[in-house]
Amino acid sequence: MLSITLSTLLILAMWIAAGLSALSAARTSRTPQGAMGWVVFLLALPILALPAYLFFGHHRFKSYRDARIQSARAVQGIKNFSQAHAVDPAQMSVNPAPFEAVAGLSVCGGNGFELLINGEASFQSIFNAIDEARHYVLVQFYIVRDDGLGRRLRDHMIAAAQRGVAVWFITDAVGSHALPRRYSNSLQAAGINLVDPGTRRGPKHRFHLNFRNHRKTVIIDGNTGFTGGLNVGDEYLGKDPKFGPWRDTNVRITGPVVLQLQLAFAEDWHWLTEEPLLDLLDWSATIAEQDLAALIIATGPGDSTTETGSMMFFSAISAARHRVWITSPYFVPDLDVIAALKHAALKGIDVRILLPDSIDHYAPWLAAYSYFDELRAAGVKIFRYTSGFMHQKVVLVDETIAGIGTTNLDNRSFRLNFEAMAFFFDTQAAQLVATMLEQDFTHADEITKGLDQQKFLIRLAAPVARLFAPVL
């Protein structure tokens, strides 16, 4: 009798918890689709949904956002620096206002751009820059592994610290969860500043899973910066036999826009440690000879006024007049971006999406198939890259906009991850990116079959995987 009573009480408690969680999801989810998905899941299968909601729900979002806002206030005084190098919007072929509103910064001139294609070129340039640093180095990656490439990065950072250069180092607790303690210990022993996992601000448990810092940033002395798709691991050099050649893109930037990227790093450091960093960095802009107009768009779940990641893509697609090409390893867009892509294609714009054919995460790879039919019906062309794994995050609009950074074309990058994209509003940068992507398309096959013509597993699993789109 007692066991029956306890079982009844446990079941009742489970349903009460599911109901309260459903109310929380309806109140805090950032999209109606996400709210509806959680409510239905929680009420229909509470025994499965409750643990999932603890890990992936938005129950911690408000406190995370509030803390992020406090961090933003600490650096607000710096955000006006680009005004001194602002570009006259009347002289631009693209209206910068939507991009500036998303970034919270102004497009600035006087910048330099160097396209770095694949891992060897990217990391050789990064390591050379670290070796030439005179005052400080800021390093941030989502994934850092203790393998050949990871140890090369460690050695260059330690060498910089040993010659008197200040070094700050950030990794993401989820992305770099496998990084052994000995790696951090060796950096700390060399005097490198890093975030101690035991003292970092924020939740200490895996309930922190849903909010990840996906940025990949290296900054040298405030005048040279790097960002792009590459993390630190041997697979990013094409040394993993599972993936084979690794197709990725980084960009080396110079000029005032580097300070915008530096601002994002300083904000991340403040969030994690509450330690002041601004006064230790150089905020005097250096003008590059190329004199390109550029903007860093740093987005994340701390942005409370608008869906900044999604709005960034929406703004780029809406600016297109005859071409918009986007490459991403994952394709799980929201309804706004889907509508923008379809609308652009219906106007006769050349809309292309380049995705990998190889699989590293099955759920988003499968979910992507559920979007293809409606996009193809509107005239959007979908391609699968077949010469290895394609991981770059690149946006090209006409001959006027080139964006390179860390943001994937999925809901996770739109709303859950902290990301950064370097946008260049310049024909020279756009042409370089166009030439690169034209080469990539020669190694890609266009998807011409509908979902009902795909393999049975894809037909069956793609619609199911799409149900989890809000967290993919």
N, C-alpha and C positions, 0 to 999 in steps of 0.2 A: 504493500500500500504506500509506504514511504517513497519507494522508488518511482511509483507511478506519479505521485505528487511532485517529486523533484523533476521528473521528465516533463511534466506539464508546465512547471514553472520555467524550466529552461527554454522550452518551445515558446512560451509566452514572452520571455525576455528577448529571445531572438527576433520575434516579430515586432516587438516594441523598438528594439535597436534598428531593425530594418526600416520601420516607419519613420523614426527620427532621422536616420541617414538619408532616406528619400526626401524628407523635407529639407535637409541640409543641402542635398544635391540640387534640388529645385531652386534653392535660394542662391547658391554660390557658383554653380556651373556657369562657364563663360559663354556657352551657346545653348539655344533651345534644344538642339539635337543631343548635346551632351547631357543636359538635364533629363530629357525624356528617356535616353538610354539607361542612365543610372536608376531612375525611378522604376522603370519597368523591370530591370534586372534585380533590383533590391526586393521588390515586392513579389516577383515571380519565383526567384531562387535565392532566398536570403542566406541559406547555408553556404552557398558559393559566393554570393555577391558581397556579403559583409567583409570577409577577408580581403577581397579585391578592392573594395572601397577604401579600406584602411590604408592600402598601399598606393592606390592610384586615384582616389577621389580628391576633391578640392577642399577637404576639410581644413587643411593647414594653409590654404592659399591666402586668406586675409592677413594672418599674422606675418606671413612671408612678405606679402606686398607692403604692409605697413612698415616693416623694417627696411625694405628696399627704398621706400619713399624717404625715410629718415636719412638713409645713405645719400640719396640724391640731393637732399637739402644741404648736406655737408659740402657738396662740390658745386652747388648752384652758381656761386660767384665766378667760377672758372668758365662757365658755358658761354659767356659772351665774347670770348677771345676771338672767335672767327669773324666777328663783325669787322675787325680791322682789315680783313682780307676777303671781305664779301664780294661776290660776283653780282653784277647788275643783272637782275632777271630779264631785263629788256634785251640784253645781249646774248641770251641763251636761246637755243632752239627748242628747249623743253621748259615748261613751267615747273620751277623747282619747289613751289609752295607745298604740294602734298608730301614730298619727300622730306622737306625741312620740318613739317609739322610732325611727321612720324618720328624723326630723329631728335627733335627738340634742339636742333642746331642749324646753322646756316651753311649753305654751299659756299666753299671758300676756294679761291684761286691760288696759283703759285705752287701746284703740286706736281710730283713726279710719279711715274707708273712704269713698273717692269713686270711683265708677265713671266711667271715661273711655272713651267709645265712639268709635272710629275715630281716624284720624291727626291731624286738625286739633285736636280737643279735647285729645288726649293731649299733643301737642308744644307747644301753647300753654300748657298747664299746666306742663309741664316747663321751658319757656323762662322763664316767669314766676318759677318757683321758683329757677332759676339766677340770675336777675337780682336776686332778693331775698336770695341767700346772703350771709352775713356772715363765715363762717370758712372753710368748705371745701365742695367739690363733688366727688362721686365719680361717674364716668360709665363705663358699660360696655355695649357693644353687640356682638352677633355680627357684624352687617353695618353698616358705615358707608360711604356712597358720597360721592364728591366731586361732588355735584350740588346743586341748590337747597336741599334740606332739610339735607344734610350741611354745606353752608357756613353755613347759619343756626345749626346747632349749634356749629360752629367759632367763629363770631363771638360767640355768647353766652358760650362758655367763655373766649375771649380777653378779652372785656369784664370778666368776673368776675376773671380773673387780674390785669388791669390796675388794678383797684381794691383789690388786696391779698388776694383770696380764693385759697386754695390749691386747685388743681384736679388731680385724678388721672384718667387716661383709659386705658381698656383696650379693645382690639378683639381679635377672634379672628383668628389668622394665616390660617386657611382662609376663613372667612366674608368677611373684609375684604382678601383677597389683592389685589384690584384697586385698593385705595386708594393713590393716588400718594404718593410720598415728599414732595412739596411740601406735602401736607396736614399730615403729621407735623412737617415742618420749621417750618411756621407756628405750630403749637402749642408746639413746643420754644422757638422764638424769643420767645414770650410768657411763658415760664417755667412752662408746664404740664408736670406729671409724666406721662410716658407710657412704655410698654414699648418699648424699642428693638428692632426685629426682629433686629438683628445680635447682640444680647447677651442676648435673652430665654432663660430657662432651658428645657431640654428639647431634643428633636430639632430640628434645623434644616432637615430635608429633608421632602419630601412623604410620607415614611413616617409622619409625624405626623398624616396625614389623618384617621385614624379617631377621634381624641379631640379633640373640639371644645368650646369654651366657648360655649354657646348662650344664656347669660344676657343679659338686657337690664335694666340696673339704673341708676337715677339716685338719688343720696342727697344731701340738702342739710343740712349742719350736724348730722347725726345725728338730726334730728327730723322730716324729711319724706322719703319714699321713693316710688319709682315702679318698677313692673315690669309685664310683660305681653308680648304677642306682637309688638309693633312694633319693627322695626329702623329704621335711619336711611337713607332713600332716597326719592326722589320717588314711586316706585311705592306706597309705604305711605300716600301722600296721595291715591291713586287717579289719578295722572297718567300711568300707563303704559297706552297704548291696548290693549296685548295683554291685560291683566287687567281694565281698567276700574275700577269702584269697588272699593276695598279694604276688606273688612270685618274689623276687628280690635278688640281690647279691651286696655286697660291699666287699672291701678288706682293711685290715689294713696293712700298709707298714712301715718298718723301714729301716734305712741305708741311704747311699748317695742318693738313688733315691728319697727320700723325698724332697731333695733340688731341684730336677727337678720339682716336683709338686709345691713346694714353688715358684719357678721361674715363673711358669704360673700364680699363684695368684698375684705375685708382678707386673707382666706385665698387668694383668687385672686391678689392682688397679691404675696403672699409666695411662692406657688408659682412665679410667672413671674420674679421678680426677686431673691428672698431678702432683700429690703429690709424692715426693720421699719416697720410702718404703724400698729400698734395704739396706740402712745403719742401719735400725732399726731391722733387722732380723739377725739370726745366720746362717752363711754359713759354719760352720765347720762340716764336715760329721762325723756321728757316725756309726761304723761298727757293723752289726748284726751278731749273731752267726750262723745263717743259711747260710750266705755267698752265696746268690742267685744272679745270673745275672739278671738285670732288667733295664727297660727304660720307662720313661713317654713320650708318644706321644701326645702332645697338638696340636690340629689342629683348623683351622678356616678360615674365608673368608679373613683374613689379610695375608694369605700365598699366595704370588703372583707367586712363581716359579713353583708350581705343584699343582695338586688336591690332597692335602695331606690326607684328610679323605678317599677318594676312594683308593689312593695308599697304605694306611696302610692295608686295607683289601686285596687288590690285592697282596701285599707282603706276607701276612700271608697265603693266599690260595695257592700261588705259592710255598711256602716252604713245603707244605704238601707232604708226601710220602705215607701214607696209611690212614690218617684220618684228616678231618677238620669238626668240629662241631661249629655252630654259633647260638647263641640265640639272639633274638631282638624282641621288641614289634611291630616294624614296618618293612616292607620289600618293599622298593621301590628303588632298586639298579640302578646304571647306567650301561651302556652297557659294560664297562670294567670289572666290578665285575661280571656281568652275564656271560661274556665270560670266566673269570677265574674259576667260579664255574662249568660251563659246561665242560671246559677242564680238570679240576681235576677229575670230575666224569667219563669222557670218558677214563681216564687213569686207572680206577678201584679204585680210592680213595673213601673211605666212606665219602661222603659229605652229611651232614644233616643240615637242617635249622629248628629251633624250634621257633614257633610264638604263640602268644596267640589266643585262640579261642574266648575269650571275646572281646568286642569292646569298646574302649574309644574314638577313632576318626574314623568316618566312611570312610572318603576319602582314607587314606592310607590302611585301612583294605580291602576295595574293590579293590583298585589298585593292591594289592599284588596278587589277583587271576589271573590277566592278565599275570603274569610272570610264573605261576606254570607249565603250559603245556610244554613249551620249556625246562625248567629246568628238569622236570621229564623225558622227552624224552631222555635227556642226562645221566640220572641215578642219579640225585640229589633227595634226599628224603626230603619231606616237612612234618613237623609235626605241629599239633595244640595242645597247652597245654590246658587241660580241667579242671584243679583243681583250678579255680580262675583266676586272671589276672596275666600274666607273663610279667614282665617289665625289666628283667635283660638284660645286654649287655655284652655278654661273647663270647670269641673266644678260641677254643682249637685246636691245631695242633699237631698231633701225640702224642708223650710223651715228647715234647720238648718246646712247647710254650703255655702259658696261658695268655690271655688278659682279663682284667676286667675294666670297666669304664663307660663312659656316651654315647658312640657313637652308635647310631642306624644304622641299615643297610638300610639307605635311603639317598636320595639326600640332604635332609635338613641337616642331620648330616655331609654329605660329604663336602658340599660347603657353607652352610649358617650359621650354628651354630658354636660357639666355644665349643670344646669338649676336653676331656682328657681320655686317656686309659693307664692303667698300664700294661705293658707287662713283663712277667717273662719267661726267657729262662732257664727252669730248669725242670727236671723230677719230682721232689717232688711237685712243684706247679701244674704241668700238671696232675699228678695223683689225687691230691685232687679235681681239677676241673672236671676231668673225672668221678670220683665217684659221685660228685654232679649232673652232667648232666645225668648220667645213671639213677639216681633216678628220675630226671625230665621226662625222656623219658617214664618211667612207667606210668606217668600221662598224656600221650599225644597220640593222634591218628594220624596215617599217612594219608595224603591226597592221595587218589587213584583215585578220579573222575576228569575227565577233566572239563574244563570250560563249555563245552556244556552240561554237566550233572549236573551242579549246579542249584540252585534255579533261577527262572526267573529274580529276581531283581539283583542277582549277575551277571548273563549272560549279562544283559542289562547295568548295571552300571560300571562293572569292566573296560571295555575298555575306557569308558568316564573318569573315575577317573584317569586312567593312563595318560591321556592328561595333567594332572596337576602335573605329576611326578617331574618336575624341582623344585617345591616349596613344595613337600610333604616330 
